[in-house]
Amino acid sequence: MPATMDLKVVALDRVYAGVAMNTLVQWAMEGRISTADLVRATGGEWLSVTRVPELAASLPHGFVVEPSLDGEPEAEFEADEAEQWTAQRPRLRAEEAEMDMTPMIDVTFQLLIFFMLTNNLANPAPMLVPQAVHGRGVDPQGRQTVLIDENGTYYLGDKADDANAVRTLDSLIQEVAGNASAADRPMDVIVSAHKTAKYAQVRQLVEKLGGVANLGEVMLGVEEKK
C-alpha cells in the first residue's frame, strides 16, 4: 500500500489529500472514518476503506468523528443500524451555568427599604393599643379618631404628633362636637388608647363623648386578636 492516500469522508462530502497511512489507521481506530468512506492512491480510483486491510481491521462500530488535521476532534456523527453514517450537529460540551445573585439581592433590599418607608409615611406614629378579647376591628375611614398616648396626651386624628395634640379634655370634646355638627350623618368615634393609659382617663373621655350631639357609636380601638 502507498505511504499516503486521499481520504473522502462521504458524510461530510470532504476530501483530505495526502494523508499518511499511519494517520489513516489512527483515524480509523478513533472512529473518525466509517465503512462508507473512500480512499485512493494519489490520482487513482476511489475504493471503500473496507478494501484496505489496514483500515478495515481498525474500523470501530457505532460512531465516527470528523477528521481534523491538527489531531483534535471537531464534531461527532452517529451511525444507524445499516451503518449508513449521517452527519449530526456537533455535540458541544455543556458549560456549567452560573447565576449572579447580586442584582437580585440589590432589588430585594431596595423593595424592602421602599415598603419600610411607605409604611412609615402611612402610619407615622401608630398607637400601641391592647389586644382585642372579643369582637372585630373596624375601618377608621370616615370616622373621628381620638388617640391617648402612654403619657395621657390627647390627639385628634389618626396621627400622634404635635400638630394633632389637644391640651385638655374639654378642648378635645369641643373639637369633636364641631366636627359632629358639620357631618351630614351621625359621626362615629374611635378611641385608641395606649395599652398603658389609665382606665379612668379613657372612661372619662367616653362619658364626655356621650353628651355630644349628632354622634354615632363610640368604639375602642384594639389590636385584632390573632
VMD Tcl script that draws the C-alpha trace (Angstrom):
set ca {
  {0.00 0.00 0.00}
  {1.19 3.54 -0.72}
  {2.62 5.60 2.13}
  {-0.02 8.32 1.64}
  {-3.60 8.21 0.40}
  {-6.52 10.57 -0.19}
  {-9.49 10.17 2.14}
  {-13.07 11.09 1.22}
  {-15.48 11.40 4.16}
  {-18.80 10.72 2.47}
  {-20.93 12.02 5.35}
  {-19.21 15.39 5.09}
  {-18.53 15.34 1.34}
  {-14.98 16.35 2.16}
  {-11.64 15.13 0.78}
  {-8.38 15.02 2.76}
  {-5.45 14.72 0.32}
  {-2.08 13.12 1.01}
  {-2.81 11.65 4.44}
  {-0.19 9.26 5.75}
  {-1.25 5.63 6.11}
  {-0.44 5.50 9.83}
  {-2.59 8.62 10.32}
  {-5.48 6.94 8.47}
  {-5.13 3.87 10.67}
  {-5.19 6.05 13.76}
  {-8.30 7.88 12.49}
  {-10.00 4.56 11.82}
  {-9.23 3.35 15.34}
  {-10.55 6.59 16.83}
  {-13.81 6.32 14.87}
  {-13.08 9.23 12.54}
  {-13.56 7.03 9.49}
  {-16.69 4.97 8.66}
  {-17.24 2.00 6.39}
  {-18.95 4.31 3.86}
  {-15.82 6.44 3.39}
  {-13.46 6.12 0.40}
  {-9.71 6.15 -0.08}
  {-7.45 6.22 -3.11}
  {-3.87 6.46 -4.07}
  {-2.99 9.87 -5.46}
  {-4.51 10.03 -8.95}
  {-6.13 6.58 -8.62}
  {-9.72 5.38 -8.31}
  {-11.77 5.65 -5.14}
  {-12.02 2.45 -3.07}
  {-14.04 1.64 0.02}
  {-11.97 1.76 3.19}
  {-13.07 -1.82 3.80}
  {-10.95 -2.81 0.75}
  {-7.81 -1.67 2.57}
  {-6.88 -4.36 5.12}
  {-5.04 -1.97 7.45}
  {-8.08 0.30 7.66}
  {-10.74 -2.42 7.66}
  {-9.17 -4.06 10.70}
  {-9.13 -0.78 12.59}
  {-12.71 0.38 11.91}
  {-14.93 0.54 15.03}
  {-18.71 0.43 15.03}
  {-21.14 2.99 16.38}
  {-19.66 6.48 15.94}
  {-17.48 8.36 13.54}
  {-15.79 11.66 14.30}
  {-14.87 14.25 11.71}
  {-11.13 14.01 10.96}
  {-9.05 17.02 11.87}
  {-5.59 17.61 10.52}
  {-4.43 19.10 13.82}
  {-5.39 15.88 15.66}
  {-8.35 17.31 17.64}
  {-11.92 16.06 17.10}
  {-14.30 18.73 15.85}
  {-17.69 17.01 15.66}
  {-19.31 13.63 16.32}
  {-21.59 11.66 13.96}
  {-23.89 8.75 14.79}
  {-24.41 5.70 12.56}
  {-27.71 3.86 12.04}
  {-28.24 0.09 12.15}
  {-27.32 -0.35 8.47}
  {-24.04 1.50 9.10}
  {-25.17 4.40 6.93}
  {-23.40 7.32 8.52}
  {-25.46 10.53 8.82}
  {-23.95 13.82 9.86}
  {-25.43 15.29 13.02}
  {-24.98 18.65 14.69}
  {-21.75 18.92 16.69}
  {-22.11 17.92 20.28}
  {-20.77 20.77 22.37}
  {-19.58 20.35 25.89}
  {-22.20 21.65 28.28}
  {-20.91 24.56 30.28}
  {-21.83 24.80 33.90}
  {-24.45 27.51 34.30}
  {-23.82 30.09 37.00}
  {-26.29 32.71 38.23}
  {-25.17 36.04 39.62}
  {-27.35 36.71 42.65}
  {-26.03 40.23 43.26}
  {-28.67 42.10 41.18}
  {-31.47 40.06 42.77}
  {-30.19 40.85 46.28}
  {-29.95 44.57 45.41}
  {-33.53 44.62 44.13}
  {-34.76 42.78 47.23}
  {-33.15 45.32 49.58}
  {-34.50 48.23 47.53}
  {-38.03 46.82 47.73}
  {-37.63 46.23 51.46}
  {-36.49 49.82 52.04}
  {-39.33 51.12 49.86}
  {-42.01 49.24 51.82}
  {-40.48 50.32 55.14}
  {-40.55 53.98 54.12}
  {-44.06 53.88 52.66}
  {-45.36 52.11 55.77}
  {-43.87 54.79 57.99}
  {-45.43 57.53 55.87}
  {-48.82 55.87 56.02}
  {-48.55 55.26 59.79}
  {-46.02 57.74 61.19}
  {-46.85 57.09 64.86}
  {-49.10 54.07 65.33}
  {-50.67 53.73 68.75}
  {-49.78 50.57 70.66}
  {-53.29 49.54 71.70}
  {-54.30 46.49 73.77}
  {-55.28 43.27 72.02}
  {-58.97 42.55 71.45}
  {-60.61 39.87 73.57}
  {-63.97 39.85 71.76}
  {-65.27 41.38 68.54}
  {-63.54 42.51 65.38}
  {-61.70 45.63 64.29}
  {-63.35 48.44 62.32}
  {-62.18 50.59 59.45}
  {-61.36 54.13 60.72}
  {-62.10 55.72 57.32}
  {-64.91 58.29 57.55}
  {-64.87 58.27 61.39}
  {-63.38 60.58 64.01}
  {-60.29 59.09 65.69}
  {-59.11 60.11 69.15}
  {-55.73 58.94 70.46}
  {-54.35 58.77 74.00}
  {-50.64 58.04 74.35}
  {-48.76 56.49 77.27}
  {-48.34 59.94 78.85}
  {-52.08 60.68 78.79}
  {-51.88 63.24 75.96}
  {-54.91 63.57 73.68}
  {-54.65 63.64 69.88}
  {-57.45 64.39 67.45}
  {-56.83 62.33 64.30}
  {-55.02 59.14 63.39}
  {-51.50 60.50 64.00}
  {-49.95 61.02 67.42}
  {-47.90 64.11 66.52}
  {-47.66 67.66 67.83}
  {-49.93 69.02 65.10}
  {-52.84 66.87 66.34}
  {-52.20 67.25 70.08}
  {-55.02 68.69 72.26}
  {-54.09 70.08 75.66}
  {-57.26 69.45 77.66}
  {-60.20 67.07 77.57}
  {-62.67 69.96 77.27}
  {-60.87 71.31 74.20}
  {-60.98 67.85 72.67}
  {-64.72 67.50 73.29}
  {-65.35 70.92 71.72}
  {-63.50 69.99 68.56}
  {-65.25 66.63 68.29}
  {-68.60 68.38 68.76}
  {-67.77 70.84 65.99}
  {-66.88 68.05 63.60}
  {-70.02 66.11 64.51}
  {-72.29 69.12 63.93}
  {-70.77 69.62 60.46}
  {-71.30 65.97 59.48}
  {-74.33 65.07 57.36}
  {-74.96 61.95 59.44}
  {-74.15 60.71 62.95}
  {-70.37 60.56 63.27}
  {-68.76 57.52 64.85}
  {-65.74 57.97 67.11}
  {-62.87 55.53 67.63}
  {-60.86 55.96 70.83}
  {-57.43 54.36 70.55}
  {-55.66 54.49 73.91}
  {-52.17 53.22 74.61}
  {-52.30 49.95 76.50}
  {-50.59 51.62 79.48}
  {-53.03 54.55 79.55}
  {-55.10 54.93 82.70}
  {-58.55 53.34 82.62}
  {-60.09 56.30 84.46}
  {-58.92 58.72 81.77}
  {-60.38 56.57 78.98}
  {-63.67 56.17 80.88}
  {-63.94 59.92 81.47}
  {-63.37 60.58 77.76}
  {-66.08 58.10 76.73}
  {-68.56 59.63 79.20}
  {-67.89 63.12 77.85}
  {-68.37 61.93 74.29}
  {-71.75 60.52 75.27}
  {-73.08 64.07 75.63}
  {-72.03 65.24 72.13}
  {-74.86 65.80 69.67}
  {-75.01 64.03 66.28}
  {-72.55 61.44 67.49}
  {-72.91 57.81 66.47}
  {-71.12 54.89 68.07}
  {-68.11 55.35 70.36}
  {-65.71 52.45 69.84}
  {-62.43 51.48 71.44}
  {-59.51 50.76 69.13}
  {-57.84 47.47 69.91}
  {-55.39 45.18 68.18}
  {-57.02 42.41 66.14}
  {-56.87 39.11 68.06}
  {-54.57 36.62 66.32}
}
mol new
graphics top color blue
foreach p $ca { graphics top sphere $p radius 0.5 }
foreach p [lrange $ca 0 end-1] q [lrange $ca 1 end] { graphics top cylinder $p $q radius 0.2 }
display resetview
